[in-house]
Amino acid sequence: MILEMKVPSPGESIKEVEIATWLVKDGDYVEKDQAIAEVDSDKATLELPAEASGIITLKAEEGDAVAVGAVVCLIDTSAAKPAGDAPAAEAPKAEVKAEAPKAEAKSEAPKAAPAPATTYATGTPSPAARKILDEKNIAPATVSGTGKGGRITKDDAVNAVPSMGTPTGGNRGSERTKLSMLRRKVAERLVAAKNETAMLTTFNEVNMTPINLIRNEYKDAFKAKHGGLGLGYMSFFTKAVTRALQLYPDVNSMMDGDYKVAYDFADISIAVSGPKGLMVPVVRNAENLSFRGIEAEIKRLALRARDGQITVDDMTGGTFTITNGGVFGSMLSTPIINPPQSGILGMHNIIERPIAVNGKVEIHPMMYVALSYDHRIIDGRESVGFLVAVKEALENPLELLLNGDAKRSLEL
């Protein structure tokens, strides 16, 4: 019996996927539920499991865009599983290899193909190719045509690269690879965010000394009590953000045509870097989670993103985003809004700097923070007030985030 395997729907809004990698070869025997391919959607990379055991026949190539519901492979479920491995079959191969030199000695070297004759078409681009070359600012004389009579085809023009100047020695290789569907979708959304929103950024700085004191005092007990969970900065920032969103609800709203949609919950998107690029999983109802709950959920989502197991549902929704460029050493940046959200908080690295405290110069660990927001829906008063509220909570965490009792809030 031949089973047609069709592309399942990864999510309600996804109409097609791209075959990123085949994990098996055409003609291989596969077991039921064995991962046979990785497919990219515009939101995540997912594994495609075999629906039955049998011999597989591939019907799509790597890089092909395939509609949801289309057949990507066939599985012959009546085929028997191959018995034993092929050590015995390798002996004849060795004999063939031993005789190969003799055969090669008898064969004559192939004659070089004659160079194609130059015609009027040689080096002349087709109309479509000329348009592409003009857009790339590439002279047709620098492109070798592969069409009939040496004519420059559209593919020649697409694959042509501009001159990088006169080489002076050294390696000058290049590689052209197609972006994954996820990467292309991220690029599309980032450009849309710049073009379709009135994005502004406001900045402030945070003295991290109070948080460091709490972490240094309780992080070991927190880790021992909660099964190895670390007491990181993200839980403090998430708690500070959810508090500020309650004080400034416009930052927790979105534009929908001529309407503003406000939310009474805080689903916080956490930007993480995965093997397939930027991913933004969501911590649901973060306002109701404890420090332990936030740390556990962030760890779960980060591990799933790192291992390529993140799902579309994990990244769907979100009312506000936090991104931490500080883990890569960024001191200051202007984070870009994650549409259709209206705000994103950027964290940065912590650097000891001299600051004035009660009229004296002291050295403290400082972090610059940035809030990018959509000015169409958030005014300057709300944006600045929100960021100041985040700063106040981070600089007075015991009273504003831990309710005056660190041990109880950290569930120690």
C-alpha positions as CSV (number, residue, x, y, z in Angstrom):
1,M,0.0,0.0,0.0
2,I,1.3,3.5,-0.9
3,L,0.7,6.1,1.7
4,E,0.8,9.8,0.6
5,M,2.3,12.0,3.2
6,K,0.9,15.5,3.1
7,V,2.2,18.7,4.8
8,P,0.3,19.2,8.0
9,S,-0.9,22.6,9.0
10,P,1.6,24.1,11.5
11,G,-0.8,26.9,12.4
12,E,-4.1,28.5,11.4
13,S,-2.5,31.4,9.4
14,I,0.2,29.4,7.7
15,K,-0.5,28.4,4.0
16,E,2.8,27.0,2.9
17,V,6.1,25.7,4.3
18,E,9.6,25.2,2.9
19,I,11.5,22.0,2.9
20,A,14.6,23.0,4.9
21,T,16.4,19.6,5.2
22,W,15.5,16.0,4.3
23,L,16.8,13.8,7.1
24,V,16.4,10.6,5.0
25,K,17.3,9.7,1.4
26,D,15.1,8.6,-1.4
27,G,14.6,4.9,-1.1
28,D,15.4,4.7,2.6
29,Y,13.4,2.5,4.9
30,V,11.8,4.7,7.6
31,E,10.1,3.8,10.9
32,K,6.8,5.2,12.0
33,D,7.2,8.6,13.9
34,Q,10.8,8.8,12.7
35,A,11.8,12.4,11.8
36,I,12.1,12.5,8.1
37,A,12.4,16.2,7.3
38,E,12.7,19.7,8.8
39,V,10.3,22.2,7.4
40,D,10.4,26.0,7.8
41,S,7.3,28.1,8.2
42,D,7.3,31.8,8.5
43,K,7.2,31.4,12.3
44,A,9.2,28.3,13.3
45,T,11.2,25.3,12.1
46,L,9.3,22.0,12.7
47,E,10.1,18.3,12.3
48,L,8.0,16.2,10.0
49,P,7.5,12.6,11.4
50,A,6.8,9.6,9.2
51,E,3.2,8.5,9.4
52,A,4.0,4.8,8.8
53,S,6.9,2.4,8.3
54,G,8.1,1.6,4.8
55,I,10.3,2.6,1.9
56,I,10.1,6.4,1.3
57,T,10.0,8.2,-2.1
58,L,10.7,11.9,-1.9
59,K,8.4,14.2,-4.0
60,A,10.0,17.6,-3.1
61,E,13.5,18.9,-3.1
62,E,15.2,20.9,-0.3
63,G,14.4,24.5,-0.6
64,D,11.0,23.9,-2.3
65,A,8.0,25.9,-1.1
66,V,5.2,23.4,-0.5
67,A,1.5,24.3,0.2
68,V,-0.1,22.9,3.3
69,G,-1.9,19.7,2.4
70,A,0.4,19.0,-0.6
71,V,2.1,15.6,-1.0
72,V,5.8,15.7,-0.1
73,C,6.6,12.0,-0.1
74,L,5.2,8.5,-0.6
75,I,5.7,5.6,1.8
76,D,5.4,2.0,0.6
77,T,4.0,0.4,3.7
78,S,4.0,-3.1,2.1
79,A,7.8,-3.1,1.6
80,A,9.7,-5.3,4.0
81,K,12.3,-3.9,6.3
82,P,15.8,-4.8,4.8
83,A,17.3,-7.7,6.7
84,G,20.8,-7.2,8.0
85,D,23.4,-4.6,7.1
86,A,25.5,-4.9,4.0
87,P,29.0,-6.1,5.1
88,A,28.5,-9.1,2.8
89,A,27.6,-6.9,-0.1
90,E,30.8,-4.9,0.4
91,A,33.1,-7.7,-0.8
92,P,32.0,-7.5,-4.5
93,K,32.5,-3.7,-4.3
94,A,36.1,-4.3,-3.2
95,E,36.6,-6.6,-6.3
96,V,35.2,-3.9,-8.5
97,K,37.5,-1.3,-7.0
98,A,40.5,-3.6,-7.5
99,E,39.8,-4.0,-11.2
100,A,39.1,-0.3,-11.7
101,P,42.7,0.7,-12.4
102,K,42.9,-1.8,-15.3
103,A,39.8,-0.4,-16.8
104,E,41.1,3.1,-16.4
105,A,44.4,2.2,-18.0
106,K,42.6,1.0,-21.1
107,S,40.4,4.0,-21.4
108,E,41.5,7.0,-23.4
109,A,41.5,10.5,-22.0
110,P,38.4,12.3,-23.3
111,K,39.0,15.0,-25.9
112,A,38.3,18.6,-24.9
113,A,35.1,20.0,-26.2
114,P,35.6,22.6,-28.9
115,A,35.1,26.2,-27.7
116,P,31.7,27.6,-28.8
117,A,31.9,29.9,-31.8
118,T,31.3,33.6,-31.2
119,T,28.1,34.8,-32.7
120,Y,26.1,38.1,-32.7
121,A,24.3,36.8,-29.6
122,T,27.4,36.3,-27.6
123,G,27.4,38.6,-24.5
124,T,24.0,40.1,-25.4
125,P,21.5,40.0,-22.5
126,S,17.9,39.2,-23.0
127,P,15.5,42.0,-22.1
128,A,14.8,40.5,-18.7
129,A,18.5,39.9,-18.0
130,R,19.3,43.5,-19.1
131,K,16.8,44.9,-16.6
132,I,18.3,42.8,-13.8
133,L,21.9,43.8,-14.7
134,D,20.9,47.4,-14.8
135,E,19.4,47.2,-11.3
136,K,22.6,45.6,-10.1
137,N,24.7,48.1,-12.0
138,I,26.7,45.3,-13.7
139,A,28.1,45.7,-17.2
140,P,27.0,42.9,-19.6
141,A,30.6,42.5,-20.8
142,T,31.5,41.1,-17.4
143,V,29.0,38.3,-17.5
144,S,29.4,35.0,-19.3
145,G,26.3,33.9,-21.1
146,T,25.1,30.3,-20.9
147,G,22.2,30.7,-23.4
148,K,22.2,29.8,-27.0
149,G,25.1,31.3,-28.9
150,G,26.5,32.7,-25.6
151,R,23.4,34.9,-24.9
152,I,23.1,36.2,-21.3
153,T,19.9,34.7,-19.8
154,K,17.8,35.8,-16.9
155,D,19.4,33.1,-14.7
156,D,22.9,34.4,-15.6
157,A,21.9,37.9,-14.6
158,V,20.3,36.7,-11.3
159,N,23.5,34.8,-10.4
160,A,25.8,37.6,-11.4
161,V,27.6,39.5,-8.6
162,P,29.0,43.0,-8.8
163,S,32.7,43.5,-9.1
164,M,34.4,43.8,-5.7
165,G,37.3,45.9,-7.1
166,T,40.7,44.8,-8.3
167,P,42.0,41.9,-6.3
168,T,45.3,42.3,-4.6
169,G,45.8,38.7,-3.5
170,G,44.4,36.5,-0.7
171,N,41.3,34.5,-0.5
172,R,38.2,36.2,-2.1
173,G,35.6,33.4,-2.2
174,S,31.9,34.0,-1.7
175,E,28.8,31.9,-1.1
176,R,25.2,32.5,-2.2
177,T,22.6,30.8,0.0
178,K,18.8,31.2,0.0
179,L,17.4,32.6,3.2
180,S,15.1,30.4,5.2
181,M,11.4,31.1,5.1
182,L,11.6,32.1,8.8
183,R,14.5,34.5,8.1
184,R,12.6,36.0,5.1
185,K,9.5,36.5,7.2
186,V,11.5,38.2,10.0
187,A,13.1,40.5,7.4
188,E,9.6,41.3,6.0
189,R,8.2,42.1,9.5
190,L,11.2,44.3,10.4
191,V,10.9,46.4,7.3
192,A,7.1,46.6,7.9
193,A,7.7,47.8,11.4
194,K,10.0,50.6,10.2
195,N,7.6,51.6,7.3
196,E,4.2,51.2,8.9
197,T,4.7,52.5,12.5
198,A,5.7,55.9,14.0
199,M,8.5,54.3,16.0
200,L,10.5,56.4,18.5
201,T,12.9,55.3,21.2
202,T,13.4,56.7,24.7
203,F,16.4,55.9,27.0
204,N,17.2,55.7,30.6
205,E,19.8,54.1,32.9
206,V,19.4,51.7,35.8
207,N,21.6,51.2,38.8
208,M,21.8,47.4,39.1
209,T,23.4,47.4,42.6
210,P,20.1,46.6,44.5
211,I,19.3,43.6,42.2
212,N,22.9,42.3,42.5
213,L,22.7,42.4,46.3
214,I,19.5,40.4,46.3
215,R,20.8,37.9,43.7
216,N,24.1,37.5,45.6
217,E,22.2,36.8,48.8
218,Y,19.6,34.4,47.6
219,K,20.7,32.9,44.2
220,D,22.2,29.8,45.8
221,A,19.2,29.1,48.0
222,F,16.9,29.8,45.1
223,K,18.8,27.3,42.9
224,A,18.8,24.6,45.6
225,K,15.1,25.1,46.4
226,H,13.8,25.2,42.9
227,G,15.5,22.3,41.2
228,G,18.5,24.1,39.7
229,L,16.7,27.2,38.4
230,G,18.9,30.3,38.3
231,L,17.8,33.6,39.7
232,G,18.6,35.7,36.7
233,Y,18.0,39.3,35.6
234,M,15.1,38.4,33.3
235,S,12.7,37.6,36.1
236,F,13.3,41.0,37.7
237,F,12.9,42.8,34.4
238,T,9.7,40.8,33.5
239,K,8.2,41.7,36.9
240,A,9.2,45.3,36.5
241,V,7.6,45.4,33.0
242,T,4.3,43.8,34.1
243,R,4.1,46.3,36.9
244,A,4.7,49.2,34.6
245,L,2.2,47.9,32.0
246,Q,-0.5,48.1,34.7
247,L,0.5,51.7,35.5
248,Y,0.6,52.6,31.8
249,P,-1.9,50.4,29.9
250,D,-1.5,52.2,26.6
251,V,1.9,50.5,26.3
252,N,0.1,47.2,26.5
253,S,-2.3,47.9,23.6
254,M,-2.2,47.6,19.8
255,M,-3.6,49.3,16.7
256,D,-6.3,47.6,14.7
257,G,-7.3,49.9,11.9
258,D,-9.1,52.8,13.4
259,Y,-9.4,51.1,16.8
260,K,-7.1,50.6,19.8
261,V,-7.2,47.1,21.4
262,A,-6.2,47.2,25.1
263,Y,-5.4,44.1,27.1
264,D,-5.8,43.4,30.8
265,F,-3.2,40.7,30.8
266,A,0.6,40.8,30.0
267,D,1.8,38.2,27.6
268,I,5.5,39.0,27.5
269,S,7.5,38.0,24.3
270,I,11.1,37.2,25.1
271,A,13.5,37.5,22.1
272,V,16.0,34.6,22.0
273,S,18.6,33.7,19.4
274,G,18.1,30.1,18.1
275,P,19.9,28.0,15.6
276,K,17.5,29.1,12.8
277,G,17.6,32.8,13.8
278,L,15.6,35.2,16.0
279,M,12.7,33.7,17.8
280,V,10.2,35.3,20.2
281,P,8.4,32.8,22.4
282,V,5.7,34.1,24.8
283,V,5.5,33.9,28.6
284,R,1.7,33.9,29.1
285,N,0.0,35.9,31.8
286,A,3.4,36.9,33.2
287,E,1.7,39.3,35.6
288,N,0.4,36.3,37.6
289,L,3.7,34.4,37.7
290,S,6.2,34.3,40.6
291,F,9.9,34.7,40.2
292,R,10.2,31.0,40.1
293,G,7.4,30.7,37.5
294,I,9.0,33.2,35.2
295,E,12.4,31.7,35.4
296,A,11.0,28.2,34.8
297,E,9.0,29.3,31.8
298,I,11.8,31.3,30.2
299,K,14.2,28.3,30.7
300,R,11.7,26.0,29.1
301,L,11.1,28.2,26.1
302,A,14.8,29.0,25.6
303,L,15.7,25.2,25.6
304,R,12.9,24.5,23.1
305,A,14.2,27.3,20.8
306,R,17.8,26.1,21.1
307,D,16.9,22.5,20.3
308,G,14.7,23.5,17.4
309,Q,11.5,22.3,19.1
310,I,9.7,25.6,19.4
311,T,6.2,25.5,18.1
312,V,4.1,28.1,16.4
313,D,1.8,28.3,19.4
314,D,4.8,29.1,21.6
315,M,5.4,32.2,19.5
316,T,1.8,33.3,18.8
317,G,0.5,36.4,20.5
318,G,2.4,38.5,22.9
319,T,1.4,42.0,24.1
320,F,4.9,43.4,24.8
321,T,8.5,42.3,24.1
322,I,11.8,42.2,26.0
323,T,15.1,41.8,24.2
324,N,18.5,41.5,25.8
325,G,21.3,42.6,23.6
326,G,23.5,42.7,26.6
327,V,24.3,39.0,26.4
328,F,26.2,39.8,23.2
329,G,27.9,42.8,24.7
330,S,25.7,45.6,23.4
331,M,26.0,48.8,25.4
332,L,23.2,50.8,23.7
333,S,20.7,50.1,20.9
334,T,17.3,51.1,19.5
335,P,15.3,47.8,19.5
336,I,12.7,47.5,16.8
337,I,9.0,46.9,17.5
338,N,7.6,43.4,17.1
339,P,4.3,44.0,15.2
340,P,1.5,44.3,16.0
341,Q,2.8,45.1,19.5
342,S,3.3,48.8,20.3
343,G,6.4,48.6,22.6
344,I,9.7,46.7,23.2
345,L,12.2,47.1,26.0
346,G,15.8,46.7,25.2
347,M,18.3,45.5,27.9
348,H,22.0,46.0,27.5
349,N,25.3,45.0,29.1
350,I,26.2,46.0,32.7
351,I,29.2,48.2,33.1
352,E,30.7,49.7,36.2
353,R,30.6,53.5,35.9
354,P,31.0,56.5,38.2
355,I,27.7,58.2,39.2
356,A,26.7,60.8,41.7
357,V,25.1,59.4,44.9
358,N,24.1,61.9,47.6
359,G,26.6,64.4,46.4
360,K,29.4,61.9,46.2
361,V,31.0,60.0,43.3
362,E,30.5,56.3,43.5
363,I,31.1,53.4,41.1
364,H,28.1,51.2,40.5
365,P,27.1,48.6,37.9
366,M,24.9,50.5,35.4
367,M,22.7,49.4,32.5
368,Y,21.2,51.5,29.8
369,V,17.6,50.6,28.9
370,A,15.7,51.6,25.8
371,L,12.0,51.6,25.1
372,S,10.9,51.7,21.4
373,Y,7.3,52.5,21.0
374,D,4.6,53.3,18.4
375,H,3.9,57.0,18.7
376,R,0.6,56.5,16.9
377,I,-0.9,55.0,20.0
378,I,1.6,55.8,22.8
379,D,2.4,59.5,23.7
380,G,5.6,60.8,25.2
381,R,4.1,61.0,28.7
382,E,3.2,57.3,28.7
383,S,6.4,56.1,27.1
384,V,8.7,58.1,29.4
385,G,6.6,57.3,32.4
386,F,6.6,53.6,31.6
387,L,10.4,53.5,31.4
388,V,10.8,55.5,34.6
389,A,8.5,53.0,36.3
390,V,10.7,50.1,35.1
391,K,13.7,52.0,36.4
392,E,12.1,52.7,39.8
393,A,11.1,49.0,40.3
394,L,14.6,47.7,39.3
395,E,16.3,50.2,41.7
396,N,14.0,49.4,44.6
397,P,13.1,45.7,44.0
398,L,12.6,44.8,47.6
399,E,9.7,47.1,48.0
400,L,8.2,47.3,44.5
401,L,8.8,43.7,43.2
402,L,9.3,41.5,46.3
403,N,6.6,43.1,48.5
404,G,9.1,43.8,51.2
405,D,9.8,40.1,51.9
406,A,12.4,38.6,49.6
407,K,12.2,35.1,51.0
408,R,8.5,34.8,50.7
409,S,8.4,36.3,47.1
410,L,11.2,33.9,46.0
411,E,9.4,31.0,47.7
412,L,12.4,30.1,49.9
